Amino acid sequence: MSYTVSVRNVRTLEKALREGKTPELDEECRHNSHVLFEILKHAPRVLPRFAELAEEQVHTIADSVAYLVRTDTIIAGGYALGPNFLPDTTQPKIHGEDGIQVHLRNDPTRLHPGWRVPQEYTQVAAEFFRCYGAVIVWRPDIRDVLTSDRNSFTPSFPLADVTAFLLNPVDLFDYKYSPEEKAKFRQRLQRDIESV
């Protein structure tokens, strides 16, 4: 049994990516996309073929993951198995007051091919794997650069691990979903629960 996780309209993103487009991002997503883009600059350390992507493709990845990710789960340190309801409030943050937009949580020079994410980051990595996996499936031009296996999620694992290891949650804007997004999410999740 699987439960709805994404709050945003996944079908809209899938359609855009399959058509070679990127999703329309609001300001909080744009900020988080910038943070992810900066972190993805370190991805070639563990996934050398990532360096072969065009900058536009890396922006597409960052935009799409920013659109999909549940910031509330990342800020809380991961996600719980089973139905994951939205919190009633978001976590307000002040970004960049120290003049730094992206605070890396760990030293990226520790990354190398064969590196494995430490256990304490695996829950956060799992949430990012969900997001990177969708991009890999829906944008075959990106997948084909990263792996020769056309049916593989393999590149999603190192991308998720690097993001979880380097991302400092203080850099993320916690999303304030629209009332319509929240209502549709709750309806989908309720249907999932009732089908068990």
Helices and strands as residue ranges (DSSP letters): H 10-18, H 27-40, G 43-45, G 48-52, H 55-68, H 71-76, G 108-110, G 119-121, H 122-138, H 140-146, H 156-166, G 169-171, H 179-194
